[in-house]
């Protein structure tokens, strides 16, 4: 009985936000520990179905870095990263397509469907709705220029496929694989894909789920709200670095593309996306223009 009372109280608190956001699009980048822990996986699937049920339009873009690392390690392949982006040779790209485009994507689709949702699994190759170009060089921390292989940058997003699916009651679930002009698959950072998709759909919010509480300042404390100016200063000071760089940059790109707000939240917290969307304080770092 107490559990029912608690759930009713949460729903009452969320009602103003449900009314305010009815019909709006929310792009959620799903990754990290939330994809590994069974209870968190289950909670995420239920949350996405609930969002659709109350009239929101969730779009899921998922990562899978740890799962790719595990598969590569079992093959004796060591994968290098530059600023959070994986160096991807042809062999690694085969693994990326297998793990992201098939295994993980379909596992997420199956879980959401098991909770009553109508998910559709996609990669950027489907209907060519995501197009990219190969990144030909990147700079290492030592200043050395390297070829990252089949790493892509997004050149265009055609959102019509996603809009058609959403209007039909479906929940798009996107793996971050795109095709170049020759039809060759490219590996793109999932945060970057989520930001570009959010901008193309003029989403109300972009929510990036990660394995830390949010963006930390020089004192190590989570910063509840940041602007583009703040981020530029923290990057220059070296406070924002590594894997957090593509997250904040994709958030800024999404805002520049028309997204109202971006959020970096701790996916290890149960119902993290709902807490960020349906409460005043949220649980992570909010990024605004």
Long-range contacts (C-beta under 8 A, 24 or more apart in sequence): 13-278, 13-279, 14-274, 14-278, 14-279, 17-277, 17-278, 17-279, 18-54, 18-55, 18-56, 18-278, 21-55, 21-56, 21-204, 21-277, 22-54, 22-55, 22-56, 23-55, 23-56, 23-57, 24-56, 24-57, 24-203, 24-204, 24-205, 25-56, 25-57, 25-58, 25-59, 25-166, 25-198, 25-201, 25-202, 25-203, 25-204, 26-51, 26-56, 26-57, 26-58, 26-59, 26-203, 26-204, 26-205, 26-206, 26-207, 26-273, 26-277, 27-58, 27-59, 27-61, 27-194, 27-197, 27-198, 27-201, 27-203, 27-205, 27-206, 27-207, 27-259, 28-58, 28-59, 28-60, 28-61, 28-194, 28-207, 28-209, 28-273, 29-61, 29-62, 29-63, 29-190, 29-191, 29-193, 29-194, 29-206, 29-207, 29-208, 29-209, 30-60, 30-61, 30-62, 30-63, 30-108, 30-209, 30-267, 31-62, 31-63, 31-64, 31-65, 31-190, 31-209, 31-210, 31-267, 32-63, 32-66, 32-209, 32-210, 32-211, 32-267, 32-268, 33-211, 33-267, 33-268, 34-209, 34-267, 34-268, 34-272, 35-62, 35-63, 35-64, 35-66, 35-67, 35-104, 35-108, 36-66, 37-268, 39-270, 40-267, 40-268, 40-270, 41-111, 42-111, 42-115, 43-270, 43-271, 44-267, 44-273, 45-108, 45-111, 45-112, 45-114, 45-115, 45-117, 46-115, 47-271, 47-273, 47-274, 48-112, 48-117, 48-171, 48-273, 49-112, 49-115, 49-116, 49-117, 49-171, 50-274, 51-273, 51-274, 51-277, 52-117, 52-118, 52-169, 52-171, 53-116, 57-166, 58-171, 59-162, 59-166, 59-171, 59-172, 59-174, 59-197, 59-198, 59-201, 59-203, 60-108, 60-112, 60-119, 60-171, 60-172, 60-173, 60-174, 61-174, 61-176, 61-190, 61-193, 61-194, 61-197, 62-100, 62-104, 62-105, 62-108, 62-173, 62-174, 62-175, 62-176, 62-190, 63-100, 63-176, 63-190, 63-191, 64-99, 64-100, 64-104, 64-175, 64-190, 67-99, 67-103, 67-104, 68-95, 68-96, 68-99, 68-100, 71-95, 71-98, 71-99, 81-243, 82-138, 82-139, 82-140, 82-146, 82-148, 83-138, 83-242, 83-243, 83-245, 83-246, 84-189, 84-242, 84-243, 84-244, 84-245, 84-246, 84-247, 85-135, 85-138, 85-148, 85-151, 85-189, 85-246, 86-148, 86-151, 86-187, 87-146, 87-148, 87-149, 87-151, 88-148, 88-149, 88-150, 88-151, 88-187, 89-149, 89-150, 90-149, 90-150, 92-149, 92-150, 92-187, 93-149, 93-150, 93-185, 93-186, 93-187, 96-177, 96-187, 97-177, 97-185, 100-175, 100-176, 100-177, 101-175, 101-177, 104-175, 105-173, 105-175, 108-173, 109-173, 112-171, 112-173, 117-171, 118-169, 118-170, 118-171, 119-170, 119-171, 119-172, 119-173, 120-165, 120-170, 120-171, 120-172, 120-173, 121-173, 121-175, 122-161, 122-172, 122-173, 122-174, 122-175, 123-174, 123-175, 123-176, 123-177, 123-178, 124-174, 124-175, 124-176, 124-177, 124-178, 124-179, 124-188, 124-193, 125-177, 125-178, 125-179, 125-185, 126-161, 127-158, 127-161, 128-158, 128-179, 129-157, 129-158, 129-159, 129-160, 129-161, 129-162, 130-154, 130-156, 130-157, 130-158, 130-174, 130-178, 130-179, 130-188, 130-193, 130-196, 130-197, 131-155, 131-156, 131-157, 131-178, 131-179, 131-180, 131-181, 132-178, 132-179, 132-180, 132-186, 132-188, 133-180, 133-181, 133-186, 134-180, 134-184, 134-186, 150-184, 150-185, 150-186, 150-187, 151-186, 151-187, 151-188, 152-178, 152-180, 152-186, 152-187, 152-188, 153-188, 153-192, 154-178, 154-188, 154-192, 154-193, 154-196, 157-196, 157-197, 157-199, 157-200, 158-200, 159-197, 159-200, 159-201, 162-197, 162-200, 162-201, 163-201, 189-246, 189-250, 191-246, 191-247, 191-250, 192-246, 192-249, 192-250, 192-253, 194-250, 194-254, 195-250, 195-251, 195-253, 195-254, 195-257, 195-259, 195-262, 196-250, 196-253, 196-254, 196-257, 198-254, 198-257, 198-259, 198-262, 199-253, 199-254, 199-256, 199-257, 199-258, 199-259, 200-257, 202-257, 202-258, 202-259, 203-254, 203-259, 203-260, 204-259, 204-260, 204-261, 205-259, 205-260, 205-261, 205-262, 205-263, 205-276, 205-277, 206-250, 206-251, 206-254, 206-259, 206-261, 206-262, 206-263, 207-262, 207-263, 207-265, 207-273, 207-276, 207-277, 208-247, 208-250, 208-251, 208-262, 208-263, 208-264, 208-265, 209-265, 209-266, 209-267, 209-272, 209-273, 210-247, 210-264, 210-265, 210-266, 210-267, 211-266, 211-267, 211-268, 212-266, 213-266, 213-283, 213-284, 214-264, 214-265, 214-266, 214-283, 214-284, 214-285, 215-240, 215-244, 215-248, 215-264, 215-285, 222-284, 222-285, 223-285, 224-281, 224-282, 224-285, 224-286, 225-285, 225-286, 225-287, 225-288, 226-285, 226-286, 226-287, 226-288, 227-287, 227-288, 227-289, 228-252, 228-255, 228-289, 231-287, 248-287, 251-287, 252-287, 255-287, 255-288, 255-289, 256-289, 261-286, 261-287, 261-288, 262-286, 262-287, 262-288, 263-287
